[in-house]
Amino acid sequence: MTKKVRAFRWQSCKRKLANLIFLLICLYAHNGSAQNNFIWNLPSWVPTPIVPADNLMSVAKVDLGRRLFYEKNLSINKTMSCGTCHQQEKAFTDGKRVAIGATREKHSKNTPTLTNVAYSAILTWSDPNARRLEDHPLTPLFGVDPVEMGMNGQGLRIVEFLESDPVYNMSFRTSFSESKVKVSIKNVAKSLAAFQRTLVSFSSPYDQYRYSEDESAISTSAKNGEKLFFSERLNCFQCHQALFFTDSYSYSGLPFEEIAFHNTGLYNLSGNGGYPVTNTGLHKHTGRSDDMGRFRTPSLRNIALTAPYMHDGSIDTLDEVLEFYSRGGRKIEKGALAGDGARNPFKSSFVRGFLLSPTEKREVVSFLKSLTDTSFVQEPGYSLPR
C-alpha cells in the first residue's frame, strides 16, 4: 500500500470519527436537560456575555455553528466559508488590506476581528443597526453590496443541502428540537451566532500580569508601555478602554450598552473633512455631516495578529499606527486622497497628537504585543473540524 493511499485512508477515518463524535454529542443533547448545557469557561474577572432568550447556548448548537462557520457549501461557488475571511491564526481576520468575496469582488473595508465578538455592541465598522449576532450572518450570506458569500436568492439551496446531509440534519434536529422547522436559514444564523459567542480571549500575557498578578508575565518594556498607553499624554485609553480595549461593548449586568464612533483624522479630502466615498463611516447611515469619517473603535486584543490596520487596512504596521496617532492624523501629500487628516474638522478631540522617543515607541508596541493570546489562536474548539 502506498504512502498516499495510507494517508488518504487515515484522513477518511479521521473524518468518520469526527462525524461519529458529532452525532454522539447530538444524541446526548437530544434530551431536554441538555438543551442549555453550555458552561462559560471565563476568568472570575470577566463578565458573562449577553445571550438572547430565543437562542440559548448548548454544546450541540455551538458545535453545529462551528461546522457551519467552516462550511464552503454555504458560498455560491463552494470556494469560501466564514473561516476564509476570519482565520483563527490571525485572530479571525484574513491579513488582507480589504476583504475579498467569493466572486473575487474587492470590498472597501478591512475584515474585522471576531475576538470577543460576544461583547461587541456594534458588529461592523460603522453600521449602528448591526447589533445582533443572530441577524448578522444574513449579511455575508445574502448581501449584494458587496458580495461576500454570494448566496442571494439561494436560501432554498442552503436548506436542501443541510437537510440532505445526515450529520447536519441530525444536529439541527437536536439543537432546535423546539422549532417546528428544524433546518432553516434562521437556525443557521442562530447556530453561527452561538459558535461566535464562544470566541472569547482573556488569556494574554497582559491578562496574566494585570489580573493574575504575575509580574513575570510581561517585560519591563511592556510595563512601561502600559503606563504610556493609559496616560493622558497619549490618551489611547479614552477609546481603547480595558478590559475589552474598545469603547463599544455590552455584557450581562451592564445597565446600558457602550457605543461610540470616532473620526481619527485618517483622511481630509479637499480640506473639508471628506472621506473616500466608499468609506464615509457612520455618515453613510445617518447622512449627518458631523458623522463623516466616524468608525467603531476596534478592540486591541490580539492586535499584533490582525495587520493591516484601520477600517480600510491602509496602515501596515503597529509602528506606523503609532506614527499616525503621534502626528494627530495622517497627511497625504498628493493624489486623489490628498489632505491633512490632522486638520479634519470632524476629527475626535481625543486624537491630539503626542511626542514619543524611540524607546517609548518600542515600549508601547511591546505593550500592544502583550495583548496577544496564543491560547485563543490555538484553541482546537475554534478550529476547522477534522
C-alpha positions in Angstrom: 0.0 0.0 0.0 1.5 3.4 -1.0 2.0 6.2 1.5 -0.5 8.3 -0.4 -3.2 5.6 -0.1 -2.5 5.2 3.6 -2.6 8.9 4.2 -5.9 9.2 2.3 -7.4 6.3 4.3 -6.2 7.9 7.6 -7.8 11.2 6.6 -11.0 9.4 5.7 -11.0 7.6 9.1 -10.5 10.8 10.9 -13.5 12.4 9.2 -15.7 9.5 10.0 -14.5 9.5 13.6 -15.2 13.3 13.9 -18.7 12.7 12.4 -19.4 9.9 14.9 -18.3 12.1 17.8 -20.5 14.9 16.5 -23.5 12.5 16.3 -22.9 11.3 19.8 -22.9 14.9 21.0 -26.2 15.4 19.2 -27.7 12.2 20.8 -26.6 13.4 24.3 -28.0 16.8 23.7 -31.3 15.4 22.5 -32.8 15.2 26.0 -34.3 18.4 27.3 -31.9 18.8 30.2 -29.0 19.2 27.8 -30.6 21.9 25.7 -29.0 24.7 27.8 -25.9 22.8 28.9 -23.2 25.2 27.8 -20.8 26.3 30.5 -18.8 29.5 30.1 -15.2 28.9 31.0 -14.3 32.5 31.9 -11.9 34.0 34.4 -13.5 35.4 37.5 -12.9 39.0 36.5 -14.6 38.6 33.1 -18.4 39.3 32.9 -20.7 36.9 31.1 -21.8 37.7 27.5 -25.4 38.5 26.9 -27.3 35.5 25.4 -30.7 36.2 23.9 -33.6 34.2 25.3 -34.5 33.0 21.8 -31.1 31.5 21.3 -29.9 29.9 24.5 -26.4 28.2 24.4 -25.9 24.5 24.1 -22.9 22.3 23.3 -24.7 20.8 20.3 -25.7 24.2 18.9 -22.1 25.6 19.3 -20.6 22.6 17.6 -23.1 22.9 14.8 -22.3 26.6 14.4 -18.6 25.7 14.3 -19.2 23.3 11.4 -21.3 25.9 9.6 -18.6 28.5 10.1 -16.1 26.4 8.1 -18.7 25.1 5.5 -17.7 26.2 2.0 -21.0 24.8 0.6 -22.6 28.0 2.0 -20.9 30.1 -0.7 -22.2 30.4 -4.3 -19.2 28.6 -5.8 -18.2 26.5 -2.8 -14.9 28.3 -2.5 -15.2 30.1 0.8 -16.7 29.9 4.2 -16.9 32.4 7.2 -13.5 30.9 8.2 -11.9 32.1 4.9 -12.1 35.7 5.9 -12.0 35.0 9.7 -8.9 32.8 10.1 -8.1 31.6 13.6 -4.3 32.0 13.4 -4.9 35.7 12.5 -7.3 36.2 15.4 -10.2 35.7 13.0 -9.1 38.2 10.4 -7.5 37.5 7.0 -4.3 39.6 6.7 -5.6 41.4 3.6 -6.0 45.1 3.2 -9.6 44.7 2.4 -11.9 41.6 2.3 -12.5 39.7 -1.0 -15.7 37.9 -1.6 -16.5 34.5 -3.2 -16.8 36.2 -6.7 -13.4 37.9 -6.1 -15.1 41.3 -5.6 -12.9 43.6 -3.5 -14.6 45.2 -0.6 -14.0 48.6 0.7 -13.2 47.6 4.3 -10.7 45.5 6.2 -12.0 42.3 7.8 -12.7 43.0 11.5 -11.6 40.5 14.1 -14.1 38.2 15.8 -12.1 38.4 19.1 -14.7 38.8 21.9 -17.4 39.5 19.4 -19.9 38.3 22.0 -19.2 41.6 23.8 -19.4 43.8 20.8 -22.3 46.3 20.9 -21.7 47.1 17.2 -20.8 44.3 14.8 -19.4 46.2 11.8 -17.1 49.2 11.3 -19.9 51.8 11.1 -23.5 50.4 10.8 -25.3 51.4 14.0 -28.0 48.9 13.2 -25.7 45.9 13.2 -26.3 44.9 16.8 -27.4 41.3 17.0 -25.3 38.2 16.2 -28.4 36.3 15.3 -29.1 38.7 12.4 -25.6 39.5 11.2 -24.8 36.2 9.3 -27.6 37.1 6.8 -25.4 39.9 5.5 -22.4 37.9 4.4 -24.6 35.1 3.2 -27.0 37.1 1.1 -25.6 40.6 0.7 -25.0 42.0 -2.7 -23.3 45.3 -1.9 -20.7 44.0 -1.5 -20.9 40.3 -2.5 -19.4 38.1 0.3 -20.7 34.5 0.1 -22.8 35.3 -2.9 -25.9 33.3 -1.9 -28.6 36.0 -2.6 -31.7 34.1 -3.7 -30.1 30.7 -2.7 -31.7 30.2 0.7 -33.6 27.0 -0.5 -30.3 25.6 -1.9 -28.7 26.0 1.5 -31.6 24.3 3.3 -31.7 21.4 0.9 -28.0 20.8 1.2 -28.2 20.8 5.0 -31.3 18.6 5.1 -29.7 16.1 2.7 -26.6 15.7 4.9 -27.3 13.2 7.7 -24.9 14.7 10.1 -26.2 18.3 9.7 -29.8 17.0 9.7 -29.4 15.2 13.0 -27.6 18.2 14.5 -30.3 20.7 13.5 -33.0 18.4 15.0 -31.1 18.1 18.2 -30.1 21.8 18.5 -33.5 23.1 17.6 -35.8 20.4 19.0 -38.3 23.2 20.0 -38.5 24.6 16.4 -41.4 23.5 14.2 -39.0 23.7 11.2 -35.6 22.4 12.3 -33.4 23.1 9.2 -33.9 26.8 8.3 -31.9 29.9 7.5 -33.0 31.3 10.8 -31.5 28.4 12.7 -28.3 28.5 10.5 -27.9 32.1 11.8 -28.6 31.1 15.4 -26.0 28.3 15.2 -23.4 30.6 13.8 -24.1 33.2 16.5 -23.8 30.6 19.2 -20.4 29.5 18.0 -19.1 33.0 17.6 -20.2 33.9 21.1 -17.6 31.3 22.3 -14.7 33.2 20.7 -13.5 34.8 23.9 -9.9 35.9 24.5 -8.7 36.8 28.0 -5.5 34.7 28.5 -2.8 37.0 27.1 0.4 37.7 29.0 -1.0 41.1 29.9 -4.0 39.4 31.5 -1.7 37.2 33.5 0.2 40.2 34.6 -2.7 42.6 35.3 -5.4 40.3 36.6 -3.5 37.3 37.9 -0.7 39.4 39.4 2.1 37.6 37.6 4.9 40.1 37.5 7.0 37.9 35.2 4.3 37.6 32.6 5.3 40.7 30.6 8.6 42.5 30.1 9.7 45.7 31.7 9.4 47.4 28.3 5.7 46.3 28.1 5.0 47.5 31.7 6.4 50.9 30.7 4.3 50.8 27.5 1.2 50.1 29.6 1.8 53.3 31.6 2.2 55.3 28.5 -0.9 53.8 26.9 -3.1 54.7 29.9 -1.6 58.1 30.3 -3.4 61.4 29.5 -0.4 62.3 27.4 -1.1 59.6 24.8 -4.8 59.4 25.6 -5.2 55.9 24.0 -7.3 54.6 26.8 -10.1 57.1 26.1 -11.3 54.9 23.2 -9.4 51.6 23.9 -10.8 51.0 27.4 -9.8 48.0 29.5 -10.8 45.2 29.7 -12.2 45.0 26.2 -9.8 47.6 24.7 -12.7 49.3 22.9 -15.4 51.8 23.9 -18.2 49.8 22.2 -19.2 46.9 24.3 -22.0 45.2 26.3 -22.3 42.3 28.7 -24.7 40.7 31.1 -25.5 43.0 34.0 -24.3 46.2 32.3 -27.2 48.7 32.7 -26.6 50.2 29.2 -24.6 49.5 26.1 -21.4 51.5 25.5 -21.4 52.6 21.8 -19.0 55.1 20.2 -17.8 56.0 16.8 -14.8 58.3 16.1 -13.1 60.2 13.3 -9.4 59.7 13.8 -8.1 62.0 11.0 -7.2 59.3 8.6 -8.4 61.5 5.7 -9.3 65.1 4.9 -10.2 65.2 1.3 -10.1 68.7 -0.2 -9.5 70.1 3.3 -13.2 70.0 4.2 -13.3 66.8 6.2 -14.2 64.4 3.4 -13.5 60.7 3.3 -13.4 58.4 0.3 -17.0 58.0 -1.0 -17.0 54.2 -0.3 -15.9 54.7 3.3 -17.7 57.6 4.9 -18.3 55.7 8.1 -21.3 56.5 10.3 -22.2 59.3 7.8 -23.3 56.7 5.3 -26.1 55.6 7.7 -27.1 58.9 9.2 -26.4 61.5 6.5 -25.1 63.9 9.1 -22.1 65.9 8.1 -20.5 65.6 11.6 -20.6 61.8 11.3 -18.2 61.9 8.4 -15.3 59.5 8.9 -16.6 58.2 12.2 -16.0 54.4 12.7 -16.3 52.0 15.6 -13.2 51.6 17.8 -11.8 48.1 17.1 -10.5 46.0 20.1 -6.8 45.9 20.5 -6.8 42.4 21.9 -4.6 40.2 19.6 -3.8 43.4 17.7 -0.3 42.1 16.7 -2.0 39.4 14.7 -4.5 41.5 12.8 -2.5 43.7 10.4 -3.1 45.7 8.3 -4.9 48.3 10.4 -7.7 50.9 10.3 -11.1 50.4 8.7 -9.6 50.3 5.2 -6.4 48.4 6.0 -4.4 51.4 4.9 -1.7 51.3 7.6 0.6 48.2 7.6 2.3 48.1 10.9 1.9 48.9 14.6 4.9 51.3 14.3 3.1 53.2 11.5 -0.1 53.3 13.6 1.8 55.0 16.4 3.3 57.4 13.9 -0.2 58.2 12.7 -1.6 58.9 16.2 1.5 60.8 17.3 1.0 63.2 14.5 -2.7 63.6 15.3 -3.8 62.5 11.9 -2.4 61.4 8.5 -1.1 63.7 5.9 -1.4 62.6 2.3 0.7 64.9 0.1 -0.7 64.2 -3.4 -3.2 62.3 -5.4 -7.0 61.8 -5.1 -6.8 61.3 -1.4 -4.6 64.3 -0.6 -5.3 66.2 2.6 -4.1 66.7 6.1 -6.2 64.5 8.5 -4.8 66.3 11.5 -6.9 69.3 10.4 -10.0 67.4 9.7 -12.9 69.5 11.2 -14.7 66.4 12.3 -11.8 64.7 14.0 -12.2 63.4 17.5 -10.9 65.6 20.3 -9.2 62.6 21.8 -6.8 62.5 18.8 -4.5 65.3 19.8 -1.1 64.1 18.8 1.9 63.4 21.1 5.7 63.1 21.1 7.4 59.7 21.7 11.0 58.9 22.0 12.3 55.8 20.0 12.5 53.9 23.3 8.9 54.9 24.3 7.6 53.9 20.9 9.2 50.4 21.4 7.6 50.2 24.8 4.1 51.0 23.6 4.5 48.4 20.8 5.7 45.8 23.4 2.6 46.5 25.5 0.4 46.0 22.5 2.1 42.7 21.7 1.5 41.6 25.2 -2.2 41.5 24.4 -1.7 38.5 22.1 -3.5 35.5 23.4 -1.8 32.4 21.9 -4.2 30.0 23.5 -7.0 31.7 21.6 -5.5 31.3 18.2 -4.5 27.7 19.0 -7.8 26.5 20.7 -8.9 23.3 19.0 -12.5 24.0 19.8 -12.4 27.1 17.5 -10.7 25.4 14.6 -11.8 23.7 11.4 -13.5 20.4 12.4 -11.4 17.4 11.2 
